[in-house]
């Protein structure tokens, strides 16, 4: 884990949200299948004719949905594992103020102005502390 992985955290958060939304809205185009059969009228004269039968391939649809669901779940797990690694890296930072700045900036995706309001610290001070930590590590 490196400090450069911190920059990936914002993208990971977005990716997780997108994947979760996709998981909820899984929509696969259904295949309408059709076939023809021969039949006749139920009354005399039993005239044979072709009947077209159409329907949805339910089993195929369910397999596609399950495959997409499994793929999305795997990607969400991978993204959450990477996010957990990055958060553990932030938790290991010794300086509490820097740790708070990193958490707000990268995990909560806050701007410097929002961090200023949250920590009651001038944004220049927060940026200076962050830059000092960044340069040392």
Secondary structure as GFF3:
##gff-version 3
##sequence-region A 1 137
A	DSSP	three_ten_helix	3	5	.	.	.	ID=ss1
A	DSSP	alpha_helix	6	24	.	.	.	ID=ss2
A	DSSP	beta_strand	32	40	.	.	.	ID=ss3
A	DSSP	beta_strand	48	56	.	.	.	ID=ss4
A	DSSP	alpha_helix	58	91	.	.	.	ID=ss5
A	DSSP	alpha_helix	96	102	.	.	.	ID=ss6
A	DSSP	pi_helix	103	107	.	.	.	ID=ss7
A	DSSP	alpha_helix	112	119	.	.	.	ID=ss8
A	DSSP	alpha_helix	123	136	.	.	.	ID=ss9
###
